[in-house]
Each structure stands twice: as C-alpha cells, then as structure tokens.
Amino acid sequence: VDAMLKLYKYGKTSSEIIKLLSAGLLGIKIQRKLVPTKWSITAADDTISKALLKNIKQYPWINEYLLFHHEYLGNHYEIILLPKEWSFEVIEAEARNPYAPKNDVLMFADYENFYGRKDYASNVTGAYYSNKIGCCEHLEKIKRQAAVLVLREVKLEYYAPLGVGILREATRNAFTKQPEKFSTLKEALNKAQTRLTINISKFLENSRLLKSLQQRTLFSF
C-alpha cells in the first residue's frame, strides 16, 4: 500500500501502478507475488481513492449542483456532484439486453456513505472503483467535497466488454469539460435526462444516495 501511494504521489499514473502490482514488483522483495490483473486494477483504484478521500472529507462542500457527462464506445456517463458530505454511488443501466425478461432494463448499483464500504462492490464490481478514482481525483484537484452520483448507460454499441480501464478514463474525461451548474438537483436530473435514452426514473428508483436525501418528490420523474 505504501509503495503504491508513494508512486502515485510522485507522479506515476494508476495504470503504471497497476502494471507494477500485477507483475509482482511492489512490496518487500521476499514477499512479492504476481497479482491477477483484475485484482491489481481494483486494488490500485481503491487504495488511491481512499488516500485521496482523507483530504477530500476535510474540504468545504461545493455550493451548487454540478453535472458532467461523457460518452465512449457506447458507455454514456452523467455524473452529478451534490453539495453534501462525501457519499458515492454508481448506478448502471443496460437496455434491450437479450437476457433480460421482456427486453427490460438491467440495473446494477453500489453505494457508500461518508464512512465508506466494508465489503466489495459486488454489483457494479471493478467499474465502481474505476469510476470512484476519477471522481476523487477531480475533487482533490478543486479542493472541494461533494456527494457523487454516477449514472452509466450501457448502449447497444457496447456489445463486448473492454475492461474497466476505459471506464476509468471515461470518468476522467468527463471532468475535463466545464460543468453544467444548477441550483437544484431536479434541474440537474432534467438536463441529464436529455442525453439519456433510458428514463431517469429507472436510475432514481434504485438510488440509495438520493433516498438518503429524503426528497421523495424526486421519484415522480
């Protein structure tokens, strides 16, 4: 862990750290082991995110609702930052999946509150941690704290999984754009809906983060 954080602190990218960890080049020499790539990706993303959060949780809240979006290879992201203490949620929706009953929408979601998770994000799996590091990097960059709601719409073009690395970069790329700013969450959700093909109510009814805000009127969308 210390080795990963030192490398990140001194400018190594998470992708470079993942390669070193996977090849068994980190840690005390006699204890080094090869690590499956899938495990090394999640380990690096999670470790770096937790380190960044130690600072982020001390920063002042943002003062408005910020909306970011990006699309890459059939993965469409709408990322909403809320003026609230840190919490994080990823909700994924996949439409017209041939394995879904009656051509319905498949939903996957994982969430953590201010105190984090104690178990693995088993629904969204590795994408949860890849999305999280991108969000944490942005909050650390602007020196602000926020609750983060990540909505991912998986479109038909994304018919073959390409690994969570592209999802990490899609999240990072969303934050390279100027945010759309709103005074209410409802306005931000309405704007996000204009770019989503799946009705946003599908996302909202699965959101633990929004339920924690006790704004039941959101579910009327």
N, C-alpha and C positions, 0 to 999 in steps of 0.2 A: 504493500500500500504506500509506504513512504517513498519508495522508488518511483512509483507512478506519479505521485503528486509533485515530486521534485522535477521530474522530466517535464510535466505539464507547466509547472511554474516557470521553467527556463525556456519555454517556447516550443516544446515538442507537441505536435498535434495528437489528438486522441487516436487517430488512425495509426500513427507511428508507434504509439504506446501499445496499442492492441497487437501489432505485429511482433513487438519485442516480448510481450507477455505470452503470446501464442507459441513463440519459438523457445520459451523457457529461458529467457535471457535476463529476467529480473529476479531480485531476491538474493539471499545468501547462497553462494555458489554450490555448496554441498546439498542444498535443499531445493535447487531449481528443478522444475518439471515442465514438460511440454503441456500446454493447455489447449483443449479443443477451441477452435476459432470462435465458435458460437459463445462459449463461456467467457472467453477473453474479451469479446466485444462488450457483453453486458457488464462484466466486472469493471472494465475501464470506464465505461459510461457512468455506472452507478457510483464508483469511487470518486471520480472527479466532480460529479454533481453534488454529492454530499459535502465535499470540501468547499465548493462554491457556496453552498447554502448556509454554511456557518457565518459567512459575511452577509449574505442576502437577507437573512432573517433579522439582521440588525439595522437594515436600511429603512428609510421612511417609505411609506406607501406611495404608489403613483396616485395622481389626483383626478384621473378620468379613465374611461374605458378605451382601451387601445385594441385595434383589430389589425392583424397581419394575415396575409394569405400568400400561397404559392402552390404551383402545380408542377409535377414532374412525373413523366412516364405513367400517367393515369392515376397518380396519387394526389388528390386535392386537399390542401390544408387550409383551415380557417382557425387562427389562434387568437384567443381573446385574453387580454390581461385585465384583471379586475382590481379596483382599488380596495384591497383587502389583505390580511396577513397571508403568508405563503400557504397555498394548498395547490394541488396539481392533479389534473385528470386528463386522461386520453380516452376519447370515445371514437371507435371506428365503425363505419357502416359500409357494407358491401351489398350493392343492389343486383338483382337479377342473377343471383348465384344459382347454377343448375342444381345444387344440392339443397337449396332452401325450399321448404314446403310452399307450394303455390307461388313460386317465383318471388318470395317475400324478401325482406332485407335482413341480412345477418348483422348482428350488433355485438361488439366486444368493448368492454370498458374496464378500466382500472383507475384507482383513486388513492390519494394520500392526503392527510390533513397536515397541519403545521408540524406535527411530531413525526411525520414520515411513516413508512411501512415497516412491518416486522416480517413480512413474507414476500415471496416472489410475485410479481405482477403476472399471474398465470393466464389471464385472458388476452391481454394485448401482447404479452411476452416481451421479447427483446426490443420491439419498437417503442415500448413505454420508456425505456431507459435512454434510447437514442433520441427520442423527442425531448426528454427531460434535460439532457445535457445542453441541447441547443437553446432551450428556454433559459436555463440557468446562466449560460454564457452571456445572453443578452441582458438579463437583469444585473449581472455583475458589471457589465460594461456601462450601463446607465446609472448604476449605484442606487437602485430602487427595489422595493419589494412589491409583490403582487400575487394574487391568485391567478392560476393559469389554466385555461380550458382549451384543450387541443381537440379539434374536430377533424377527423380524417375520412374523406370519402374515397373509397376504392372503386375506380371506374372500370368498365369492361376492358379497356386497353391494357390494364394491368392483369394479364392472364397468367403470367409466370413469375413467381417470387424472385426478387433480385437481391435480397438481403437487406438487413436493417440499415446498412451504411448509407444507402440512397435516401432513407427516411431521415436520418440524422442531417444530411446535407440539405434536404428539402426544408427542414425546420430552420436550419441556419440561414438559408437563402431567404426565407420569409422575413427574417429580421433585418435583412439588408435594405428593405424597402421602407419608405416613410409610412408610419402607421396611420390608419384612419381613426379619428378621435371622436368620441361620443360622450354625451353627458349622462346617458342611461344605458343599462345593459340591454334593454329592449331594442334600442336603436342599433346597437352593435349586432344583435342577433338578426334583426331585419336585414341589415346590409349583408351579413354573411349568407343569408338565405338566397340573395340574388345570384350568388355564384354556385350554390349547391343545387344538385338535381334532386337529391333526396330531401323530403320535407324535414325541416329542422326540428319538428316535434318528435321525430324518431330519436334524435340525439337528446333532446331535453328530458324526455321521459326516462332516460337511462342515466341521467346525471346526478351523482351524489353531491358534487360540488354545488350545483345550483339548488338542490334540495336543502343543503346546509345554510343557504341564504334565507330560507323560509319565505321565498317570493313565489307563492303558489300561482299567481297570475301568469307567470312565465309559461305555464303548461297549457295555456289557451291558444298557443300558436297553431 
